[in-house]
Amino acid sequence: MKQLLSKRIQEVPESFIRSILKVANQPDVISFAGGLPSAELFPIDALEKACAKVLKNNGKQALQYASSEGDDQLRRWIAGRYLSQQSLTISPNNILITNGSQQALDLLGKVLLDKGDSIVIERPGYLGAIQAFSLYQPTMHSVSINNQGMILSELEHVLTKHQPKLVYTVPNFQNPTGVSYSQQNREQLVTLVLGSKTLLIQDDPYGELRFSGQKKSNFMSLLPEQTILLGSFSKVITPSFRLGWVVAPDWLIKPLVIAKQAADLHTNYFSQRIIFQYLQDNSIDLHIEKISQFYASKKAAMMQSIKQYFPASVTVAESEGGMFLWLTLPVGVSAMALFDQAIKQKVAFVPGKPFYIGDDEVDNTLRLSYVTMDEVAINKGIKVLADCINQILANTKRG
Amino acid sequence: MKQLLSKRIQEVPESFIRSILKVANQPDVISFAGGLPSAELFPIDALEKACAKVLKNNGKQALQYASSEGDDQLRRWIAGRYLSQQSLTISPNNILITNGSQQALDLLGKVLLDKGDSIVIERPGYLGAIQAFSLYQPTMHSVSINNQGMILSELEHVLTKHQPKLVYTVPNFQNPTGVSYSQQNREQLVTLVLGSKTLLIQDDPYGELRFSGQKKSNFMSLLPEQTILLGSFSKVITPSFRLGWVVAPDWLIKPLVIAKQAADLHTNYFSQRIIFQYLQDNSIDLHIEKISQFYASKKAAMMQSIKQYFPASVTVAESEGGMFLWLTLPVGVSAMALFDQAIKQKVAFVPGKPFYIGDDEVDNTLRLSYVTMDEVAINKGIKVLADCINQILANTKRG
């Protein structure tokens, strides 16, 4: 019966990361592979209090079907947060609550993309976005990013040649590289997109997890008419609730709500109420500060071990926050070969390969998450990786 | 920028029900319009206990990212339930947890349907299924149902002429009509589909809410190789959690999991754990029995009022459970006209029109939900409808 499958599902890239994570999640493995936040700081007690309060005060309502748009109070809170944190005036009516920002990608694909439409993704880019969009069979153009952001000459070329419907970006502490677009890069990027029929998506799951450096402009403030914002509670409260949102202009929000309704009627309403209650009774700023400090110290530990053990020919992309470091091995040293060596010694990470689309592959990059392992494990794991790299380098010279 | 919208989203029928519900949900309206379960019986206290237990015993895990397939324990519970209730042997590996069974429809559309593929839906049929599938731009063929189930001659014609990829059915207490397919109808239907390249979807949100009559065979027992089952906790525990599932054969479950991952990574894991805990600590059978008795008494009250007030020319479809009654007005009496009259007197229902696709419209049918109003309101509301019908009939005769 396999011939019944749609063409679109046959075109989705297999998630290589999925198979890696199956190995990496075994308990005796030092894993830098996951994209998970640290469970150490989940606000378990506060959420338990919020659950009890919601059920006691509004049980019937919190357990009933709810609106596709999402809880009004939560949408107002999100709008308020954009104002207080980023000086952005956003109407709650332009916010749709989704199952994590991942679902916003799916809904955007659904309402915007016809087969063959051009879109731009980052190179390397977030695999979940590549997967979500690929189900709508667009033509994907990847534009390289470096420590400064998107390579604007590449972007300009694609904009001119292909008139993409959307440009997907993670400008703060990007997944997989951890880098942020510079202020200048953002401003210049916007001038290229301004006035075209191209939408700019700012996906921002890590934006609040800044350890150093200055906050940069949100694309919404630079290009309000053409920007779509995605946000999420996954990295700052809990990912298990699958609570995110999309901010979109009037002409787009209604089709998104229709697509949301067709997809699953609405996002888990009980969880929306719990999160709103949690936000009423607790300081999210203090909580985010706690997470940022915790992650910053782990990042520092990993950087120190890298400096201590790794050959100088391995470079690390600059990062001021988030969860990831992006390493480039000397050309000719395969990250896949390194993975095969390291996993034998129970250390895991994600090779860069799955973050590039098509034949467009680079084989000497890799992503390390620093947030879920403790500092002893970080030191030990980095030492193992360094030994493996040195061994591969030695073999290469000999060969 | 509206020209950026995809063709598929432009083809989705507007949810007329949505606009009706906005009117119907006003507090002074007697509403028979909703598709909501009664909030009176939500197990609020038991769910609060389950929340506390999950967070106390497994907080870190329950708040972390989880697998796309869904919680293993919950999937085993569902498999066990199919065995105990319907004598069906189903592997937990063939079960995918979804955001209500609504999301299963979206995922099935995504992995099975290319533009122009033929599918069969019931006439009248569940609007949410029509919406979900329509986003994948199939050619929809509707096959009429009556008190016995699908009209098999119509089905046979469509099967032969169009080789549809799937036939979507709600064989127990269907939405909108409340009718169930007879045992004979199921057996004959299956012989038509057997051996073809057509899948049979049994959507079963109301199946456990039987008030009278005999349980009928699940299509999975009659046609195991070609049947897909959908299920949901929405009508038996709470809809707000958006917890449902799909049972699919091996060749289909993996693509569904890939589509699920691309859509939203996984279903709210905290809620999966709460429901599993609730099911461990409470008797779902007793709870379902309570709901069924409660709904049965409301149905009886509505039937009695209908007999008392309605002209004999209004017919009611036979129903042995679920949430809805389906009425046919005398030909020439428009349910839309009735709606316009009734809403002025603060009584709401859903006219049948949105449940038929295309030009295929019938204007003299309507759906009444009996589960959310109390018996006094039911009596009062039905009397208002009867008065409106009699008035329209009188005007028609005069005209």
Interface residues (C-beta under 8 A of the other chain):
Chain A: M1 K2 Q3 L4 L5 S6 K7 R8 I9 V12 E14 S15 R18 G35 L36 P37 A39 E40 F42 I44 D45 L47 E48 C51 A52 L55 K56 G59 K60 Q61 A62 L63 Q64 Y65 A66 T98 N99 G100 Q102 Q103 D106 K110 V111 L112 L113 D114 D117 G128 Q131 A132 S134 L135 Y136 K165 K197 L199 E225 Q226 S234 T238 P239 S240 F241 R242 P249 W251 L252 P255 I258 A259 Q261 A262 A263 D264 L265 H266 T267 N268 Y269 F270 S271
Chain B: M1 K2 Q3 L4 L5 S6 K7 R8 I9 V12 E14 S15 R18 G35 L36 P37 A39 E40 F42 I44 D45 L47 E48 C51 A52 L55 K56 G59 K60 Q61 A62 L63 Q64 Y65 A66 T98 N99 G100 Q102 Q103 D106 K110 V111 L112 L113 D114 D117 G128 Q131 A132 S134 L135 Y136 K165 K197 L199 E225 Q226 S234 T238 P239 S240 F241 R242 P249 W251 L252 P255 I258 A259 Q261 A262 A263 D264 L265 H266 T267 N268 Y269 F270 S271
